C-alpha cells in the first residue's frame, strides 16, 4: 500500500513528473532535490512558459535512516513543490517507481535516482524540446559524479558519457534504428530516457525484486514509441558509489544481468523490428555483454552452485540473443571486433565446461 501526502496536489496536468525513489540516502537527498527545485524556481523567475508545470514525486520506501524525516523537512522548505509518498513496507526500487508511475499526472516522466542530481539547465532544455518537437521519448547524456574526480577520470570521458549511438538534435522516427542506437552502447538506465506517460500502459512496469530492472524495462518502453529526440548533452550527474549495484556483485545480480533482455527479445519477435539487422546485432551484442559480465562473477564461485549458475547464464544468453554465438562472432569479425569475438568464445567455453 502507498500513502500520498498532499504537498503539490493543487497543480493540474503538469507537463513533467520527476519521480524520485528514496531508500537510505540521507547524505545525498538534499543535493538531489535542490538540483531539481532550484531549476524550477530559476525557470519561473526567468519567466519561460511551463516552469510551473513540473511536479516532483518523492517516495520513501521505508528508509531506516533519516531520509523520511529529511523528505518532510524539504517539502516544508518548498511548500507545494513536492508530493510526498511512502510505502508501508520496503518493496525495492522497481516497486517504488511503479507506485510513482501510477500516481504521476505529468505528460512526461523523468526517473531520477535520489543519490544523483540534474545538471543545471536540463529541465529548461527538455522543455524547449518538448514544446518544439513533442517526441515520445527524449534521450540525454550524463556525467559520472565522483567526490574526488581525478585526471584519469577526465581522460576516460566521465564528464560526458553518451547514452546513444546515433544522430542528435533532431526528431528520429525509425524506432528500430533508435533501439539499436540505445542498445549498442549499453547505457539503458531509466534516468537518461524521458518518456510520455502514455507509453506506460498497465502492462508495462519495472520488474519487482529483480536487479538490472532498467535494462529489462526501458527497451520495452521504447519499442512502443514512434518519435524520439536525442539531446547529446549531459543532463544527469550519476553518482559513483562503492555500494552501487554494479560495485557489489552477487549470484542474484549476476543471473538477473544475464536474463535482463529475455523479455525484450520476446517482444521484439512480434514487432515491426523483428527482422531489422542492425537491431538484432545490437541486441545480440548487449546480450553477450550481459552474459560475459555474469560469467566473470560466477567463474569465481566454487562447487556445483557456481557450475549450475554458469549453465543458467548460458541459457539466458541463448534466450535473449537473436543471433547464435558463432553468427555473432562472425559479425564481430566482419567489423574488425576481434577482441570481442575472442572474449565471447572464451566465456562460452567456460560455460560449456560447467555443463
Residue, then its C-alpha position, 0 to 999 in steps of 0.5 A: x500500500x502507498x500513502x500520498x501526502x498532499x504537498x503539490x496536489x493543487x497543480x493540474x496536468x503538469x507537463x513533467x513528473x520527476x519521480x524520485x525513489x528514496x531508500x537510505x540516502x540521507x547524505x545525498x537527498x538534499x543535493x538531489x532535490x535542490x538540483x531539481x527545485x532550484x531549476x524550477x524556481x530559476x525557470x519561473x523567475x526567468x519567466x519561460x512558459x511551463x516552469x510551473x508545470x513540473x511536479x516532483x514525486x518523492x517516495x520513501x520506501x521505508x528508509x531506516x535512516x533519516x531520509x523520511x524525516x529529511x523528505x518532510x523537512x524539504x517539502x516544508x522548505x518548498x511548500x507545494x513543490x513536492x508530493x510526498x509518498x511512502x510505502x508501508x513496507x520496503x518493496x525495492x526500487x522497481x516497486x517504488x517507481x511503479x507506485x510513482x508511475x501510477x500516481x504521476x499526472x505529468x505528460x512526461x516522466x523523468x526517473x531520477x535516482x535520489x543519490x544523483x542530481x540534474x545538471x543545471x539547465x536540463x529541465x529548461x532544455x527538455x522543455x524547449x524540446x518538448x514544446x518544439x518537437x513533442x517526441x515520445x521519448x527524449x534521450x540525454x547524456x550524463x556525467x559520472x559524479x565522483x567526490x574526488x574526480x581525478x585526471x584519469x577520470x577526465x581522460x576516460x570521458x566521465x564528464x560526458x558519457x553518451x547514452x546513444x549511438x546515433x544522430x542528435x538534435x533532431x526528431x528520429x522516427x525509425x524506432x528500430x534504428x533508435x533501439x539499436x542506437x540505445x542498445x549498442x552502447x549499453x547505457x539503458x538506465x531509466x534516468x537518461x530516457x524521458x518518456x510520455x506517460x502514455x507509453x506506460x500502459x498497465x502492462x508495462x512496469x519495472x520488474x519487482x525484486x529483480x536487479x538490472x530492472x532498467x535494462x529489462x524495462x526501458x527497451x520495452x518502453x521504447x519499442x512502443x514509441x514512434x518519435x524520439x529526440x536525442x539531446x547529446x548533452x549531459x543532463x544527469x550527474x550519476x553518482x559513483x558509489x562503492x555500494x552501487x549495484x554494479x560495485x557489489x556483485x552477487x549470484x542474484x545480480x549476476x543471473x538477473x544481468x544475464x536474463x535482463x533482455x529475455x523479455x525484450x527479445x520476446x517482444x521484439x519477435x512480434x514487432x515491426x523490428x523483428x527482422x531489422x539487422x542492425x537491431x538484432x546485432x545490437x541486441x545480440x551484442x548487449x546480450x553477450x555483454x550481459x552474459x560475459x559480465x555474469x560469467x566473470x562473477x560466477x567463474x569465481x564461485x566454487x562447487x556445483x552452485x557456481x557450475x549450475x549458475x554458469x549453465x543458467x547464464x548460458x541459457x539466458x544468453x541463448x534466450x535473449x540473443x537473436x543471433x547464435x554465438x558463432x553468427x555473432x562472432x562472425x559479425x564481430x569479425x566482419x567489423x574488425x571486433x576481434x577482441x570481442x569475438x575472442x572474449x565471447x568464445x572464451x566465456x562460452x567455453x567456460x560455460x560449456x565446461x560447467x555443463 
